[in-house]
Amino acid sequence: MKTGSKKTIAKIGLAVSVCIGIFIVLLSGLETKESSTSTAMVGESVPAFELPEVMDTSVLLNESLFQQQPLTLLNVWAAWCGICKTEHQFLHQLKEQGITIIGLDYRDDRIAAKQVLEQTGSPYQAVIFDPRGALAMDLGVFGTPTTFLIDQKGVILHRFTGALDEKKWQREFAHFFEE
């Protein structure tokens, strides 16, 4: 084998290795990291919005949704988010305990979102359809699922990014609901 062809093969191997490395870094960045350390929007009011309900787009929802109960969870999810579907099982348990949950369907296909909710049952009192992610961006969402706790005045009390389960619920949110 000539020296020139060895150098070409080495360059191609190096280029492939660099591409694989970049791909792995980008792929790992897509996975939502669990976090309650972000204080983005905590202490702030929910931004004003007017967006359709995912099941019936003729119904427009706005920030007054959060004035109906002393405390409401806002859960940002999407049909394309696998961990969100897993989290729905736990959200159903919270719903059975009387916790009010509003869904925010983030950058999603409405038909796919409806299918998920029809197949698994909806843990939500209402589901805001945010196809462009405008409300989610205003809330500082950087991954799904993300859950916000909002008081009756529309003020965000807490935020958690990651899938909720019993242990995380107890650590992150339960104390807000204790009397």
N, C-alpha and C positions, 0 to 999 in steps of 0.2 A: 504494500500500500504506500502511496506517495505521501510525502510530508504535507502537501497542500490539502489532500483529501482527509488526512487525520485532523488537521486544524479545522476544516469545515465541519466534520462530525462533532468535534469538541464544541464548536460554536453552537451548533444545533442542539446538542445535549444541554449546554448551559442555558440557552434560550428556553427550551422546554422546561427545565428545572425552575427557572425564574417564573415562567407562566404558571406552573403548578403551585409554586409558593404564593404568588399573588392571588390565585383562585382560592386557596385555603384560607388566606387572611380575609378576603372578601366574604367568603361563605360563613366563617365564624362570626363576622360582624353582623350578619343577618339574624343570628339567634339572639332573642331578647334576653338580656341579662336581668336577673331578679334584683330589684332595688327598691328600698324605701328611703334612700338617702336624698333623692331629688326633692327639693323644696319648690320646684317650679310651680307657680300658681297657688301654693299653700298660703292661706290667709287672704287670697284674692277672690273676687266674685267670678262666678262662671261667666264667660264672655256671652254677650247677647248673640242670639242666633235664631234663625227660623229655617228649619229643615223638615223634610217630609218624614212620616212614619214609614218604616220599611215594609210593613204588611199592607198599608193603604196610603199611597203617595198623595191622595187628596187631603189627607189630614196633615196639617202643619204643626210642628212642635216647636216650643221655644223654652227659654230658661225658666218660665213659670212652673215647669214640671217639678222643679225642686222645692217649690213652696207648699207642696201638698202634705209632706210628712216632716217630722222634726229632723230626721236623718235619712239620706238617700245615698245609695251607692250608684256611681256612674261607671259602668264597665265597658271599656273600649275593646272591641273584638272584631273578627272578620271570619267569613266562611273559609277563606284560604289559610287561616291560622290553625294548624293542627292542635296546638296546646290549648287554644281557646275552646275547642270542642270538648277536650278533656275537662277543662275547668267548669264547663256548663253543668257537669254532674254535681259539683260542689255548690254551684250557684242555685241549683234546684233545692238543695238542702236549706240554704239560707232563705230562699223564698218561702219554704214550708215553715220556717221559724218566724215569719212575718217581716223579714227584712225587705224593704222596698229597693228594687234594683231597676235602673234604667240602662238600656243597652245603647251603645254608640257604635253602629256598624261602619267601620273605617275602611275607606278606599276599596270598596267591595262591589261585586255584582249583586244587584238586588235579588235576582231570581235565585242565585246560589244561597244567599243569606236566608231567604224565605224557606228554601228547601231544608236547610239545616234546622231552622226553628220548627218547621212542620214535622221533621223526622224525630227530633230529640225532645220536642216540647220547649216552649220558651220560658226561661227563668225570669224574664223581664216584664215589668208593668207596661213599658213602651220601649220601642227601639227607634232611635234617631238614625236616619239614613244619611250618611256623610260621604258620598261617592268620591269627592275630590279631597277629602281629608282636611277641609278648611277649619272646622271646629276642633278637630283633634290637634291640628297644628297650633291653633290659638291656645289650646290647653297645654302645649308643650309636650305632646305625646311623641315618643321616639321609638316605641315598639308596642306590640300587642302580646298578651293582654296587659292593660293598665287599668287600675281601679282607683277611683276618686271617692272620697267621702265628702258629702256636701250637706250643709245644714239648711234649715228652712228659709234662711235669708239669702241662700244661693252662694254662701261662702265655702270655699274648699278648705276642709279641715285636715285632710290627709291624702296621700297619694302612694300607691304601690304599683310597681311594674313587675310583672311575673304572674304565673298562674296561682290563684288562691287554692288552698286546701285547708283542712281543719287547723293544722299547726300554724300556718301563716296567718289565718284568720284570727286565731287567738293572740298571736304576737302583734299583729298590725292593726286590727279593727275592733275586736270584741269589747275592749274596755270602753269604747265610745258608746256602746249600747247597754252597758251595765247601769242599773239604776241606783 
